[in-house]
Amino acid sequence: MPSRAAHPNAKPIQNPPVFFLDRMASSLPFLLFLFLLHFSTAASEDSTSPAIFRAVCGKSNTSDPEGFDVHFVDAMEKVFQNITISGFGTSVSGPDSNLTVYGLGQCFSYLSHVNCQLCYAQSRVKLPHCLPASTGRIYLDGCFLEYADRDVSRDSVDSADTFDCGNATFPNGPAPANLTSRLVGNLTANAYQKKGYYEVGSIVISSSLTVYAMAQCWLSLNSSGCRACLEQARDNLVGRCLPASSSDAKAMNAGCFMRYSTYPFYLPVDGSGGGSSSHVWIWVVVALTVTVVVLAVIGGAAYWRWRRSRNPEDEANSEVIRSISKSHLSFKYEDLCQATDNFSQNNKLGQGGYGSVYKGTLPDGREIAVKRLFFNTRQWVDQFFNEVTLINQVQHKNLVKLLGCSVEGPESLLVYEYLCNTSLDHYLFDTFKKHELDWERRFDIMLGTAEGLAYLHTASVVRIIHRDIKASNILLDNRFRAKISDFGLARYFAEDQSHLSTGLAGTFGYMAPEYIVHGQLTEKADIYSYGIVVLEIITGRKNQNSISTSAEGHSLMQQIWQHYNSDTLIKLLDSDLQGKCTEEEALNIFHVGLLCVQASPALRPPMWKVVEMLTSRSKELPAPSQPPFINIKGTDSTSRSESSETSYLLSSSVKSLDSGQASVNQVSVSIFQGR
């Protein structure tokens, strides 16, 4: 099924800089290490990536795709809250609206807790491909996920039920099919009576052939519904697949899943059934592949070096590096090493999605911040030149100043002005430090960040979307003035472009719902992220762990929206601000934040308008509409803490499933290309 969002900005590096390939071609041991690392990582990822058996999208579309998307994201988050605890979950989002979305997820009982979460993450990434269809379901090797515009939790069979007989067949005549038919019948008779509606079994056909089978119903069914579902699944497998001697078949119904195979799919990888020999064969293939690829790359690198001067694009890259080396932006690698005490952990200021930042002191006494990019990312060259190019083109009092970079050493380094008060999150979410953020400082931080974003969106030389606005990317100088940092994920686009279709990048909890679902990037995504930061600043609460810290198990967004509707918003004002500002001032900030996080991107005000709202109190603000993610609720105080904290991990755990990077909380997620 084709992806609904293209990824034009996510392309492999085709023409790396000169210094990179020169070093590759001259270091065979290092090259072997890189390729072994790459293949072992790929093998590890493949082993944890569940196969997709079938995706079924509804034939009718929702009348309001934008509104439906918001409730879809909310419903999937709530399914996760439950599936993390028990392996099964249902949900409903927007029950009082005409865009209600129901969700249902089930992990098969043979999966471990971790593999269940990984399977859910894979299904959650792929299921949005069905949108804007009003229903959709997906069956994976280990789990099932469904959404619909009606309650489907009691459905055992329906018109979308399907089966797959596969392409392989049994050897040795009809005997295997007959015995398999008996095995499937036994599972059908037993599974609906078992706890968890789950049953597995195997039958030995011969010394070299064993058939394994499993059956499972969703826990939302009663026993009679489970029985009806399994009987239809059995009829499809026995009546459609086994007469043709299919040796691996699956029945996929609304309320259950049944499979038989000559492969022990429900057993651990190192269990019986020939798993060890298959792994030996895999490693043999990997070893041969590594050898071939290494030789090919060495030959390719040599050939590239021969043709380097004849390739205009490579020559352009070389020219960029030469021009940087000769400009005021260039720093010597050895000088930066010495300035940071060889990147000592004592000088480490923090870490983001694409690098670590260290404090350094130059020989002339200037204090700097050195960003050391991670080498083991496929997009490292793109990220480096993206940040150098973009931030060197923009100059604003509320943007961190780029002093230069190092391009000739063994790794890429960026050099920024050093800001002594580090980042906003170090103060805002620290019980002892946040008293330093009085009302005036917090207001100035909100205003300064808004002015910096307004400049990026409308006033800079190029139109820039930051993509990762959050408290940890707002740095503070010695007077606590805000400066936006970390442009590694930023993107620019032409004036005539309405949006960019791009891979998912940013930090979960700050990402707009339409961007999560569709991957379509506009300034509105930055505005949503900014709104989250404003609400965090005024409440002193972190959006990402607000469920676990709430006595009722409500998210920060839900708490704010409930108090807004009850005219009690002032109760959520950070206690450190009580008596430090007027009620009118506080409510105005709440109002601006809610306008920025509205579910509909079209309703969010542009950043220049936000600046106007903050500085001009005379104009009456429009009423905000409902934000997304307001119905997420934990189950109890213990499980709530675990599930709310890890929900962002599992939302982004596609790092094990996609060829990008993902991380949690303060680390950015970047998913450039789905499998």
N, C-alpha and C positions, 0 to 999 in steps of 0.2 A: 504494500500500500504506500503510495507516495506521501512524503511529508508535506504538510500544509505550509511550512515556512522554509524558504530557501536560505542558504547560508553563503551569500556571495563574499562575505568578509572572512570566511573560514576556509582558507586554502592552504595546502602544504607549501612549505618554503621551496621554491623551485630554483632560486638563484641566491644561495647564502653568500654572505660577505666573503671577501678574499681571505681574510685571516682565518676564518672558520674552516674552509675547505683545505687551505694550505696545511693547517695543523692536522686535520683528519688524514690527509694523504700521506703525511710523514710519520704517522704513529700507528703502526699495525697493532700492537698490543692494546692500545687504548681503543682503537676501532673495534677489535674483537670484543672487548669488554662492553662497549656500547651496544653492539648488536646482540650479544648474549643477554644483556639487561633488557633490551627492547623485546626480544622474543620471549623471555621468561615472564615479563610483565604481561605481554599479550596473551600468553598461554594462561596465566593466572586470571586475567580478565575474562577470557573465553570460558573458563571453567566455572565462573560465577555468574555468567550471563545466561539466564534461562531462555530456551527457545520459544518463539511465539508460534503456537499451533494454528490459531485462527482468530481473526478480528471480524466482527459482524457489526456493521453500522446500519442504523435505521434509514428508512427510505424517505421519511418526512423531516423537514427542517424546522427548527424553532422560529417563532415569529420575531424574536428579539435576540439575535446572536450575542450582542454585547452584554445584555443583562444576564442571559443564560450562562455565558462564560464565567461571570462572577460567582454565580451559585454553583457552577460545576467545580471551580477551584475550592470553594468552601466545603462542598460535599466530599470531595476527595480527601481533603485535610482531615475531616472528621472520621472518615473510614479508616484513615491511618491511625488516628488516636486509639481506635478500638483494635485494629488488626495487630498493632504492636504488642498489645497485652495478651490477646487470646487467639490470634490467627484468623479471626473472623470479625467483620464489622459491617454495620449498616449505618446509613445517615440520611438526613434530609436537610436541605438548605432552602430558605425562603418559603416556609410552609404557608405563610399568609399572603403570598403574592401569586400572580398568574404565571410565574416563571420558576416554579418549584422544581428542584432537582433532587432525585433520590440516588443514593449510592449503595453498592453492595460489593464487598470483597471477601474472598475466602482463600486461605492457603491450604494446600493439601497436607494431610497430617504427616506425610513422610519427610517434610522439610524441617530443618532445624530453625530455631528462632531467627538467627541471623539471615539464613537463606530465604526465609519467609519475607523479611524486610527488603532484601535485595530484589526478590521477585515482584513484590508490590511496587518498588521504585521503578522497575522496568515497565510494568504494566501502566503505571501512572504517567510515564513519559510518552508511551505509544497511544494510549486511549484518546487523547485530544485530537488525534488525526481524524476521528469520526465527526467532530464538530464542523459545521453547525447542526448536524443531525440531532434530533431530540432524544435518540436512544443510541447506545453503543455498548458492546461487550467485547472482552478480549480473554482468550484462553492461552495460558503459558504453561511451560513445563514446571508446574509446581503451584500455580495460583490462578485465580479468576478475578476479574474486576468488571463492574458494570455500572453504567449510569442510565437514568431514564427520567422522563417527565411525569412518571406515575410510580406508585409503589409496586415494585416487582419482587419484593422479598419473598412472597408466598407462591410465586409462579414456579411450577415444577417442569412444565413443558410448554412450548409455544411454537409459533411458526418460524422462528429464527433458529431453531435447533438444527444442528448439523453433525456430520460425522466425516472421518477421513480414514480411508482404508490403506493409505500409503502405497508404495510402489513395490516393496519387497514381498516375496512369497515363501511359503514353507517348502522345504525339500521333502522328498520321500512320500509323495502321494497324499491321500486324504487323512491318514491317521493323526497328524499334528492338528489339523483343523477340527477334527471330532473331539479330541481331548481338550483343546482350547475352548471349544463350545461348552463342554462340561464345566470347566473352570469358571468361565464367565457366568454360567447359570448359578453356580454355588455362591459367587460373590453377590449376585443379585438377590438371592434368597436370604443372605445373612447381613449385608451392610446396613439395611434400614433398621435392623434390630440392635445394632451395636452403638455404643457410646461414641458420639462424634460422627455417626453415619459413615464410618470408614472401615474398609476391609481390603486386605491384600492377600494374595496367595500365589503359588507357583505349582507347576506340574512338570515332571521330568518326561520328556518325549523319548529321548535316547541318551546315551552317554555323552553326546556332544550337543544336545539341544534341550533347553529348558525354556518354558514359557512363563512369564511373570505377568500378573494382572492386578489392578486396583480399581476400587470404586469408591466414590465419595459424593455425598449430598451436601448442599449448603446448610448451615445450622439454622437458618431462618425457616426451614420447612418443618412440618410435622412428619411423623413416621409414614403416614399414608401417602403424603405428597412425595416423600423420598422414594417409597416403593414404586409409585407410578413412574417417576422419572427414571429410575434404574431399569425398570422393565422395558421402557421404550429404548433406552440406551442398549440394553442387551439385544433387543430385536434388531436394531440397526447393525450391531457388530456381527451377530450370528447370522442374520438374514441377508446382509449386504456384503460383508467383508469376508467372513469365513468360507462361504461357498467358493470364493475366488482364491482361497488359501493365502490371504494377506497375512503377513507375519508381524505387522505392527499397525494397530488400528486404534482410533480414538473416537468416542462418542461424546459430543459436547452439547449439553442441553441447558435449558434455562435454570434448572435447579441442581444439576449434578454433572459429574465427569467420570468417564470410565475408559480404561485403556488396558490393552494387553500388548506384550512385546517379547521378543526373544532377548532383549537387553534388560538387565535388572535395574530399571530406572528408579525404583523406589528404595533401593538399597544404597548404603554409603558408597562413595567412590572406590574405597579400598576393600569393599566387600566381595562376596563370591560372584562368579559369573564372568570371569576373565578380565576384570578391571585392570589388574596389574600388567598383564601382557599387552593390553591396549595402550597403557601408559608408556611401556617400553617402546612400543612402535611409534608412539607420538614423539618421544624424545629422539628417536633415531631420525625421524623425518625432520624434526626441528634442527638437529645437529647438521644434517646434510644441507638443509635450507640456509642455515647460518653460514656454512662454508661457501656455498654458491653466492650468496648475497654479498659476503665480505669481499670475495674475489671480484665480483661485478662492480662493487663500489670503488674498490681500489683502482680497477681499470677505468671506471667512469671518472674518478677524481683526476687520474693522470690525463685522460682525454680532455677533461674540462680545463685543466691547467694549460694544455696545449692550445685550446681554442679560446682561452679567456680573453685575450686582447681583441678577438674578432667578434665577440658577443656584445652588442651595444648595451644590453640590460646589465650584464655583469660589469661592463666598463662603467656604467652609471653608478652602480653600487660602490665600485672602487673609488670613483670620483667623490661620492658622498663621504666616504670614510676619509679620503685624503683632505677634503675641504674641512671636515670637522677637526682633523688632526692639526691643521694649520690655523684654525680659528681660535678665538678667545674662549670657546666652549671646551677646548681640549684639556684634559688633566692626564698626567702620567699615572699609570697603574701603580707604580712603585710608591709614588707620593701618597696616593690614597690608602695604600696598604699601611704605610707608616703612620698616616694620620689617624687611622682607626685601630692602631696597635694590632695590625694583622687580623682585623675583623674579630676582635676579642668579644666574647660573650658579655663582658662587663660593659661594653659600649653599645650593645644591641638595644635599639629603641623599640622595635616591633617587627611584625611580620605580616605580609599580605599575601594575596593569591599568587603573585608573580615574583616576590623577592623579599629579602630581609633588609631592614634599614639600620644603619650604625651611625653613631655620633663620631665625628672626627675633628681634629684640630690641625690646621695647616701651619707650616713653619712661620707664617706671618701673624699667627694668632687667631685667624678667623675660624670660627666654629662652623662646621658643615654637617649635613646629613647625607650619608652615602647609601644609595639603594643598590643592593647586590642582587641581580636578577638570577632566578633559578635557572640552571643550565638544562635540566632534564624536562623542559617543556617544548613541545613541537612548535609552539608559536613564539618562542623566545625572541627570535630576530624581529618578528612583526611587532611584538610588544615593546621592544627596545626602541626601534625607530619610530613607532607610533607615538610613544611618550616624548621622545626628543623632538620630533617634528611638531606635534600639537602644542606642547607647552612652550616651545620656543617662539611660537607664533602669537601667543596671547600674553598680555601683560596687564595685570589688574591688581589693585591693592588687596583683594580678597582671594587671590590665587597664589599658591606657593611658587616662589621664584626658582627657576632652573638656573643653576650656575654653570653647569657644563656636564661632561661625561668623559668616560674613558672607553676607547674603541680598539686599542691596539694590544691590550693585555690578554691574558688567558680567559678572562670573563668580562662581561659587559657591566659597566657601573654608571649610575646616574648620580649627579651631585646637586643637592638642593641647599637652599638657605636653612640654617638650623633654627628651629623654633623651640624655645626653652620649656614651654609649658605643654609640650607633646600634644596629645589629641583630646578632643572634647570628652570622649568616653572615659578617659582616665579620671576625670573630675566628676562628671555627671552621675556615674554609677558607683562611685566610691563614697561610702557613708561618711568617712572622715574628711574627704577632700571637697565634697560638693558644696560645703558652706562657703567656699571661696567664690562660687558662682552666684553672686547676688543678682537681684532683678536687673540692674542696669547691664551687667555683663552678659546675662542670658539674652536680653533683648538685643544687645549689640551683636551677639553671635548669630542670632536668627536673621537679623537685618543684613549683616555682612555676608552671610552665606547666600541669602536671596539675591543680593547685588552681584555677587560673583557668578551665580547661575544665570541671572538675567544677561550679564555680559557675554557669557559663553553661548547662550541661545540666540541672542539678537545683535550684539554689538561688536563681537570679535571679528577678526579678518575672515575666519571660517566658522561655519555654524557647527557647534560642538555639543554632543550629548555625552555627559559624564558617565552614566550607567552604574555608578557605584557610590552614590551619595549616602553616607551613614555617619554616625558620630565619630567613628575611628578615623575617617578620612577628612575630618574637619580639624585642622591643626590650630593651635593657639600661640600667639607670640607673647612677648613679655608683658604686654598690656591686655592680654586675653582677647585680642582681635582675631576673628576667624579667617582662616585661609584654607581654601579647598585644595586637597592634595590627591595624589595617586591617579594619574591619567592613563594608566596602562590599558584600561578597558574602554577608554573614551573613543567615540566615533564621530566623524564629521560627514556631512552630506550636503549636496548641492541645494541651492535655493529652490529649484523646481521639484525637488523630491518631497513627497508627502510623508514618507517613512522609509526606514531600512528594514528589510527582512534579514534577520541575523540570528546566529546561535545565541542561546540563553547565557547571559553573563550578568553578574551582580551579586547581591547577598540576599538570600531568602529572608523574608520579614520586612524588607525594604523595596521589594520588586512589585511593580504594578500588575494587577491580575491579567490585563489584556496582553502584557508582554510575556508573562509566564505561559499563557495558553497559546498565543499565536506567534510569538517571537518577532512582532512588529514593533520597531523602536521609533519613538518620537520624543520630543521634549517633555511630553506628558508623563513619561516614565520617571524622569528626573524630578518632576513636580510632585509626583506621588511620594517618592523617596524623601524629598524635602519635607513634605507634610508629616511623615512618620517622625522625622527628626524633631520637628517643632513640637509635636505632641509628647515626645520623650523629654524634651527640655522643660516644658511647662509642668509635667507631672513628676519628673525625676525618676521615671520608671522605664525599664528597657522593654521594648515591644516584643522581643523574641522570647523572653521568659516570663511574660506577664501572666500566662495561664497558671504556671506553677506557684507564683507568688500571690495569686488572688484567692481569697478564702472561698469564693463561689466557683472557682475554676473558670472564670471568664477571661477572655483576651483583653488586652488594653483597649483595642478598638471597640469591643463590645461594651466595656465599662464606660468609655467616653460617650458612646452613642446613647446608651441608656440614661446616663446623667444629663445629656443634652436634651433628650426628650422630656425629662422630668424637671428641667430647669434647676438642676443641682450640680452643674459642672464645677462650681467653685470648690466642691468637696474633694475633687481630684487634684487640686493645686498642690504642688510639692510643699510639704510642711516647712521646708527651709525658706519658702517665699511668703509664708503667712505673715501679714503685716508689713511686708516689704514693697507691696504694690497695691494699687486699688483694685477692687473687684472688676471694674470696667476694663482696666488694662489686661487683667488675666483672661477675662471672657473673650476679649477681642483676639487674643493669641489663640485660644482654643478654637474660635470661629475660623480664623485663617487656616489653622491646621486641618480642620474638617473640610474646608473647601478644597484643599489640595489633595486630600485622600478620597475624594468621591469615587465611587465605582466606575462611573462613566468618565472616560478621559476627556470627552468634549466639554464637560462642565468644570474641569479644573482650570483655574485662572492661569494665564501666562505669568512667568516670573516677574516681568516688569510690573504687572498688575499687583502681584503679591507685595513688591516693594512699596507700591503706592498704598496698599491696604495697611501696611505696618506703620507708615510714616504719616498718613492722613487719617485722623480719627473722626473727621467730620462727616464722612460719607457712610451711609448705612450699608452694611454688607448683605449680600443675598443669602437666603437660607440654604444650608448645605443639604445635599441628598445623602442617602444611606451609603456608608462606606462598605467595602467588602470585608470578608473574614470576621464577621461579628457574631457568628453563631457557633464558633469553636468552643467546646467546653470539655474539660477533663472529667474523669469518672470518679476519682477519689483522690484524697490528698497524697497518697503514696504513688499511685500509678500516674497521677496527673503530672507530677514533677518529671518523671521519666519520659512520658510521652510527649509533653510539650517541648522539652529540651531537645529530644531526639527527632521530633517531627521535621525540623529543618535539616537534620542530617539525612533523613530518608527522602525528603523532598529532593535533596541534592545528591543522593547516593548513587546517582547515575554516573558518578566518577568511576565506579566499577563496571559500568555498562557502556559508557560512551568514550570516545577518544578525545576527551578534554580533561579539565581539572575541575574538581568540585571541593568545596569546603564549607565550614559551618561558622555561624556567628560572625566573628570579626574577619574571617577570611572569605574572599570573594569566590563565587562559583563561576566557572566559565565552561560551558558545554558547547563546543564549536561544531560538532558533527556527530549526528546519531548514527548508530549502526544500521 
